[in-house]
């Protein structure tokens, strides 16, 4: 069963550093997600992040713990966390 989490957060990135940090997030997560069977989508508006991730529940919960502690954003608010059924 696939477990899905959707969250939003407030970005702490500013100015020209934002693009480099977001690219770093994309580069690292693409490699890690592929190795762990995680899929998802990330949106960044320069003020906020929104992300949906899905995969094995234990993997997603561990990933969310890392995401919640990432210093590039704050106010991580989980909007949905549930198993997906067909």
FENURKA-V97158 format. One record per pair of residues at least 4 apart in sequence whose ideal C-beta (glycine too) atoms are under 7 Angstrom apart, sorted by the first residue. I is the first residue (numbers start at 1). GAP is how many residues later the second one is. Records with the same first field share a line. If there is no record, write none. Layout:
I = GAP ; GAP
//
This chain:
1 = 82
2 = 52 ; 53 ; 81 ; 82
3 = 51 ; 52 ; 53 ; 54 ; 57 ; 80
4 = 48 ; 50 ; 76 ; 78 ; 80
5 = 48 ; 55 ; 59 ; 73 ; 75 ; 76
6 = 46 ; 73 ; 74
7 = 44 ; 69 ; 70 ; 71 ; 72
8 = 40 ; 41 ; 42 ; 69 ; 71
9 = 39 ; 40 ; 64 ; 65 ; 66 ; 67 ; 68
10 = 37 ; 38 ; 63 ; 64 ; 65
11 = 33 ; 35 ; 36 ; 37 ; 38 ; 62
12 = 60 ; 61 ; 62
13 = 4 ; 5 ; 8 ; 59
14 = 4
17 = 4
18 = 4 ; 28
19 = 4
20 = 4
21 = 4 ; 51
22 = 4 ; 22
23 = 4
24 = 4
25 = 4 ; 17
26 = 4
28 = 4
29 = 4
30 = 4
31 = 4
32 = 4
33 = 5 ; 6 ; 7
36 = 19 ; 23
37 = 18 ; 19
38 = 15 ; 17 ; 21 ; 22 ; 25
39 = 15 ; 16
40 = 11 ; 12 ; 13 ; 14
41 = 10 ; 11
42 = 7 ; 9
43 = 6 ; 7
44 = 5
49 = 24
53 = 7 ; 10
54 = 6 ; 30
55 = 4 ; 5
56 = 4
57 = 4 ; 26
58 = 4
59 = 4
60 = 4
61 = 4
62 = 4
63 = 4
64 = 4
65 = 4
66 = 4
67 = 9
68 = 8
//
